[in-house]
Amino acid sequence: MQTILADISTKSSQHSYPIYVGSNILKNHDLILPYLAQKKVAIVTNTTVAPLYLDGLTDTLKNNGVNSIPIILPDGEEYKNWQTLNQTFDALLTNQCERNTTIIALGGGVIGDLAGFAAATYMRGAPLIQIPTTLLAQVDSSIGGKTGINHDLGKNLIGAFYQPRMVLADSTTLDTLPRREFISGIAEIIKYGLIRDLVFFEWLEKNMTRLLAREHKILDEAIERSCRNKVEVVADDEREHGVRAILNLGHTFGHAIENAMGYGTWLHGEAVAAGTVLAAKLSERMNLIGHAEVERIKEIFLLAGLPIIVPGLDTEKYLNLMERDKKVEKGNIHFVLLKSIGEATVCSDVPIEILTATLNEYSINE
């Protein structure tokens, strides 16, 4: 049985596109075929996802007269780089893919970002479809058009804004997702409640145990509500010149953690969770929220099984990494802080002594 829970339409300056959310919809050719520019596609995936879902997708397309070129990349954040991107280009060129050959990103956030960047730059822009297979990608990275790769000096520093033709999020693909990766995705779901949706945050507090159990009804609702929150933010600020910045709650700290520890050591959601607690504590020190709210935020991350204490690094190391973040402007680090649970703000004038004290309090110095 196929159930389309939600058809969420988002609008960008390039075009509008639908986001399909539901169970057992991956093999629904009626959702995919209308968005193909020609009867040939390149499916970019990785060594973990390919054995699970590649054949089913290619068979569905083949039965409808579409030829698929599989491009299977190594799995891991450490492969989100120029070398793997060039491997993708090599495959596209070798198989004579054209400007109208749709590139399908089948996988998690790394595949979505990398394949999206490939689509943005191949032949100066090829059609893109996002089929995210991780919770984090379904609720966050597949939506909004951010694509890119990492650099040794920082995460996602090289990329482009490039919108897909459509997004298809099949929640049944999460049944095969390792528990640690599933929990990592919950960090981004909690983020939406913190930055703009108090009612959703309260719903998550009430339903976290059922969400962790992957009850499909609860899981589908969490994905849908997360997608709707992101769509509403992105619609107002496609290229992150204003309100979209609030989606980066915890990310300035989180990206520094990922870089310092080595990409893949801490999963993105784990780093964002710990970074969000730092942002909450920084918000308290800036007299924006109270201690009770900080404790409530810590509690929901603990309930989800996510870390709330960041690895201990030299304070100067953290500062250097954060200063390389793409959100730095005119030398000022921009932090997303909380005015309350459900309301975020961007702050660029955090005193260094307050930032240092926050880092020292919540770091593991072992």
C-alpha positions in Angstrom: 0.0 0.0 0.0 1.3 3.4 -1.0 0.4 6.4 1.2 1.2 10.0 0.2 1.0 11.8 3.5 1.8 15.2 2.2 2.5 17.0 -1.1 4.3 20.1 0.0 5.0 22.7 -2.7 7.8 25.1 -2.2 8.5 28.1 -4.4 11.9 29.5 -5.2 13.2 32.2 -7.6 14.1 29.4 -10.0 10.8 27.4 -9.9 8.3 25.7 -7.6 8.6 22.0 -6.9 6.8 19.4 -4.8 8.0 17.5 -1.8 6.3 14.1 -1.5 6.3 12.6 2.0 4.9 9.2 2.8 5.3 5.5 3.1 6.2 3.0 0.3 6.3 5.7 -2.3 9.8 5.1 -3.7 8.4 2.8 -6.5 5.6 5.1 -7.4 6.6 6.0 -11.0 3.7 8.4 -11.3 5.5 10.7 -8.8 8.9 10.6 -10.6 8.2 10.3 -14.4 6.6 13.8 -14.8 9.8 15.4 -13.6 12.2 13.7 -16.0 13.5 15.8 -18.9 14.4 12.7 -21.0 14.3 8.9 -20.9 17.7 8.7 -19.3 18.8 9.4 -15.8 22.0 9.2 -13.7 21.4 7.8 -10.2 24.1 8.9 -7.8 24.2 6.8 -4.7 26.7 5.1 -2.4 27.9 1.6 -1.4 25.5 1.4 1.5 22.3 2.6 -0.1 22.8 0.9 -3.5 22.3 -2.7 -2.4 19.1 -1.7 -0.6 17.2 0.6 -3.1 19.1 1.0 -6.4 17.7 -2.0 -8.1 14.1 -1.2 -7.1 14.4 2.3 -8.4 16.1 1.3 -11.7 13.5 -1.5 -12.3 10.7 1.0 -11.7 12.2 3.4 -14.2 13.1 0.6 -16.7 9.5 -0.7 -16.7 8.5 2.8 -17.9 11.1 3.1 -20.6 13.8 5.0 -18.7 17.4 4.0 -18.9 19.4 4.4 -15.7 23.2 5.1 -15.3 24.2 4.1 -11.7 27.0 6.1 -10.1 28.0 4.3 -6.9 30.3 6.4 -4.6 32.0 5.5 -1.3 30.0 6.1 1.8 31.0 8.7 4.4 31.3 12.4 5.1 35.1 12.1 4.4 34.3 11.5 0.8 32.3 14.7 0.3 35.2 16.3 -1.6 36.6 17.3 -4.9 37.9 13.8 -5.7 34.5 12.2 -5.3 32.9 15.0 -7.2 35.3 14.5 -10.1 34.5 10.8 -10.0 30.9 11.7 -10.5 31.7 14.0 -13.4 33.9 11.2 -15.0 30.9 8.8 -14.9 28.5 11.4 -16.3 30.8 12.2 -19.2 31.8 8.6 -19.9 28.2 7.7 -20.2 27.5 10.7 -22.5 25.0 12.3 -20.1 23.5 15.4 -21.6 22.4 18.7 -20.2 18.8 17.3 -19.9 19.9 14.0 -18.3 18.2 14.1 -14.9 20.6 13.5 -11.9 18.9 11.6 -9.1 20.4 11.8 -5.7 19.6 8.5 -3.9 21.0 8.6 -0.4 21.7 10.7 2.7 22.9 14.2 3.1 26.4 13.6 1.7 25.0 12.2 -1.5 22.3 14.9 -1.8 24.8 17.7 -1.3 27.4 16.2 -3.7 25.0 15.1 -6.4 23.2 18.4 -6.1 26.5 20.3 -6.6 27.3 18.0 -9.6 23.9 18.8 -11.1 24.4 22.5 -10.5 27.7 22.6 -12.4 27.5 19.7 -15.0 26.9 21.3 -18.4 26.2 24.5 -16.4 23.1 22.9 -14.8 21.3 19.5 -15.2 17.9 18.6 -13.8 18.0 17.3 -10.2 15.7 15.0 -8.2 16.3 14.4 -4.5 15.4 11.0 -3.0 16.7 11.2 0.6 17.0 7.9 2.4 18.1 9.2 5.9 16.0 11.0 8.4 18.4 14.0 8.5 18.2 14.3 4.7 14.5 13.9 4.6 13.8 16.7 7.1 16.6 19.0 6.2 19.4 18.8 3.6 17.3 17.6 0.6 15.0 20.7 0.9 16.0 24.3 0.1 18.6 23.9 -2.7 21.9 24.0 -0.7 24.5 21.8 -2.4 28.2 21.5 -1.9 31.3 19.7 -0.7 33.7 20.1 2.2 37.2 21.6 2.2 40.0 20.6 4.6 39.5 24.0 6.2 35.8 23.7 6.7 32.4 22.1 6.0 30.3 23.0 3.0 32.6 25.9 2.0 32.3 25.1 -1.7 28.9 24.8 -3.3 25.9 26.4 -4.9 22.2 27.1 -4.3 20.5 24.8 -6.8 16.8 23.7 -6.5 15.6 20.2 -7.4 12.7 19.4 -9.7 11.1 17.4 -6.9 11.9 15.7 -3.5 10.6 12.3 -2.6 10.9 11.3 1.0 9.8 7.6 1.6 9.8 7.0 5.3 10.0 3.2 4.9 13.6 3.7 3.7 14.3 4.6 7.4 13.6 1.0 8.5 17.1 0.0 7.3 18.8 3.1 8.8 21.3 2.3 11.6 20.0 3.5 15.0 22.8 6.0 15.5 22.1 7.7 12.1 18.4 7.7 12.8 19.0 9.4 16.2 21.3 11.9 14.5 18.5 13.0 12.2 16.3 13.7 15.2 18.6 16.7 16.1 17.4 18.5 13.0 13.7 17.8 13.9 14.2 19.2 17.4 15.7 22.3 15.8 12.5 23.2 14.0 10.6 23.2 17.3 13.3 25.4 18.9 13.6 28.0 16.2 10.0 28.6 15.3 7.4 26.0 16.4 6.8 25.7 20.1 3.7 23.5 19.6 5.9 21.1 17.6 8.6 21.1 20.3 5.9 20.2 22.9 4.6 17.4 20.6 8.2 16.0 20.3 8.5 16.0 24.1 5.3 14.0 24.3 6.1 11.6 21.4 9.9 11.2 21.5 9.7 7.5 22.7 7.3 6.6 19.9 9.5 8.5 17.4 12.6 6.5 18.6 10.6 3.3 18.1 10.0 4.4 14.5 6.2 4.2 14.7 5.3 5.0 11.1 2.4 7.3 12.0 4.5 9.4 14.4 7.5 9.3 12.1 5.6 10.5 9.0 4.0 13.3 11.1 7.5 14.4 12.3 8.9 14.4 8.8 5.9 16.3 7.4 5.9 19.0 10.1 9.7 19.4 9.8 9.4 19.8 6.0 6.7 22.3 6.3 8.7 24.4 8.7 11.7 24.4 6.4 9.7 25.2 3.3 8.1 28.2 5.1 11.5 29.6 6.0 13.2 28.9 2.7 10.3 30.5 0.8 11.0 33.8 2.5 14.8 33.6 2.0 16.1 31.2 -0.7 19.7 32.3 -0.6 20.2 32.8 3.1 20.4 36.6 3.2 18.1 36.9 6.2 15.6 34.8 8.1 16.9 31.5 6.6 19.9 31.9 8.9 17.9 30.6 11.8 18.0 27.1 10.3 21.7 27.1 11.4 20.9 26.9 15.1 23.8 24.9 16.6 25.6 24.6 13.3 28.4 27.1 13.9 29.5 25.1 16.9 28.5 21.8 15.2 30.6 22.4 12.1 33.6 23.2 14.2 33.2 20.0 16.2 32.9 17.9 13.0 36.0 19.5 11.5 38.1 19.3 14.6 37.2 15.6 15.3 37.6 14.6 11.7 34.6 14.3 9.4 32.6 11.2 10.2 33.8 10.8 13.8 30.9 12.8 15.1 27.7 12.5 12.9 26.3 15.8 11.8 23.2 15.6 14.0 25.3 14.7 17.0 27.5 17.7 16.5 24.4 19.9 16.0 22.8 18.6 19.2 25.9 19.5 21.3 26.2 22.7 19.4 22.6 23.6 20.0 23.1 23.1 23.8 26.1 25.5 23.5 23.9 28.0 21.7 21.2 27.7 24.3 23.8 28.3 27.1 25.2 31.2 25.2 21.7 32.6 24.9 21.3 32.3 28.7 24.6 34.1 29.2 23.4 36.8 26.8 20.2 37.2 29.0 17.9 36.0 26.2 16.5 32.9 27.9 16.4 31.5 31.4 18.1 28.5 33.0 14.9 26.5 33.1 14.7 26.7 29.3 18.3 25.6 28.9 17.6 22.6 31.1 14.4 21.8 29.1 16.5 21.9 25.9 19.1 19.6 27.3 16.5 17.2 28.5 14.9 16.7 25.1 18.3 16.0 23.5 19.1 13.5 26.3 15.7 11.9 25.8 16.6 11.4 22.1 19.9 9.9 23.0 22.0 12.8 21.6 25.1 14.3 23.2 24.9 17.6 25.1 28.5 18.1 25.9 31.1 19.0 23.2 34.6 17.5 22.9 37.2 19.5 24.8 39.4 21.5 22.5 41.7 24.4 23.0 39.4 27.5 23.0 41.5 29.1 20.3 41.1 26.0 18.1 37.3 26.4 18.4 37.4 30.1 17.6 39.7 29.5 14.6 37.4 26.9 13.2 34.3 29.0 13.7 35.9 32.0 12.1 36.2 30.0 8.9 32.5 29.3 8.9 30.6 30.5 5.8 28.3 32.5 8.1 31.1 34.8 9.1 30.6 38.3 7.8 33.0 41.2 8.0 35.1 39.2 10.5 32.1 38.7 12.8 30.9 35.2 13.8 27.1 35.0 13.4 25.4 32.9 16.1 21.8 31.7 16.0 20.5 32.2 19.6 17.2 31.6 21.3 14.9 34.3 22.6 12.6 31.5 23.8 11.8 28.0 22.9 10.1 28.5 19.6 11.8 31.8 18.6 15.3 32.3 17.3 17.4 35.3 16.5 20.8 35.9 14.8 23.5 37.7 16.8 26.9 38.9 15.6 28.1 40.8 18.6 28.7 38.1 21.2 31.5 39.3 23.5 34.5 37.0 23.4 34.7 36.5 27.1 31.1 35.2 27.2 31.8 32.9 24.2 34.9 31.6 25.9 33.2 31.0 29.2 30.4 29.0 27.4 32.9 26.8 25.6 34.8 26.1 28.8 31.7 25.2 30.7 30.3 22.7 28.3 33.5 21.1 26.9 34.9 17.7 27.9 38.4 18.5 29.1 39.7 14.9 29.5 
